[in-house]
């Protein structure tokens, strides 16, 4: 079943912005770090960004660094991905993922909670 729920995707023009949100589907859970991944048709799942619950420390893929910002609201148990200066190559299905233990944040196998994905389409 769906454990995390993403929202905020949509269709935007190049140069535009979107903010994605991620929250537990039913109840809060303890997480060590959460991440955003994306997957375009015919391509492998790609790491986008991650954030640590305790410290707020973040990490980004080179392809989105300086354009995307990941943040969290621990009180609301929500993780956000602010996407700015969007490009057509950002078009993908974006997944939120949560990890309840340590691991390499850039690897999908480090995560044990996943959302169903939200589509982001950037037009030229």
N, C-alpha and C positions, 0 to 999 in steps of 0.2 A: 504494500500500500504506500501511498504518497506520505512521506515523512516531513518534507519541507515544501512550502508553496512559494513560488516566485510570481511576481506581478510587475507590471509597468512596461512590458514590451510593447512594440508597435512599429509603425512605419514612419520614418522621418527622412527628411532630405539631408544630403551630405552637409556637414557643418552644424547640424542640429544636435540636440541633447535629449537624453532620456535618463530617468532614474528608475532602477530596478529595486525591488524590495524582496526580502526573503524572511519567512517566519515559519515556525513549526505549524504543522497542520492541525494538531489537536491540543498539545500541551507543551510548555517549555521543557527544555532539556539542557543538561550541563554539557557545554562544549568547550573544547580547548582552542580550536581555531575553525573558522569557516572560510569558504572560498567560493569564487565564481569561476565556472568553466564555460566554454562555448564550443559548439560543434557545427560546422558548416557541412552541407551535403558533400559526400565524397571525401571528407577529411576526418582526421582523428580528433578526438576531444582535446581541447587546448586550454591550458591554465590561463586565467585572466588576472585574478587578484585574490589575496587572502588577508585575513585579519585575525589577530589573537584576542580572545575575549578579555584576558586579564590585563595585558599591557597596552592593547590597542595598536601594537606594532603591525605594520602592513608590508606586503610584498606585491609586486606587479610584474606581469610579463612585459618584456621590452616593447612589444607591439602596442601596448596601451599606456605605458608609463607617460606621465605628464598630460594625459587626456582623461583618464578614468580615475575616480576616487572611491575607495571602499571605506565604509564607516559602519559603526554599530551603535545601537541604542540598547544597552544592556537592560535598562528598566523596562523597555517595551519588548525586548527579546527579538529585535529586528535587525537585520543586516542589509545595508544598502550598497548599490553600485551606481554612482553618478557617472554617466558617460557623456563626455563633451567632445566637440569637434569630430563627430562621427563620420566615418568613411564607409564607402560601399563594402570594403573588405571586412568591416565589423559585422556584417550581416551573418547571423547564425542563431541557433537555438542556445539560449543562455541558461545554464543550470546553476543552482545554488547547492552547496554541499557543506556538511558539517562533520567535524572530527571530534571524537570524544577522548582521544588519546593522541600521543605524539606521533610525528611522522614528517615526511618531507611535504611541504604544503603544495608543491607544484605537481605532485603525483596523485591522480585520481584514486589510487589504491589506499591512500592515507585516510580517506573519508568513508564513513559508514552511514551517513544520512544524505539523501539526495531528494531534490525536487523533480517535478515533471518537466520543467523547462518553460521558458517564455521566449517567444520569437521576437527577434529584433531584425528589422529590415531597413537598410539605409539605401535610399535611391540616389542616383547621380543627378 
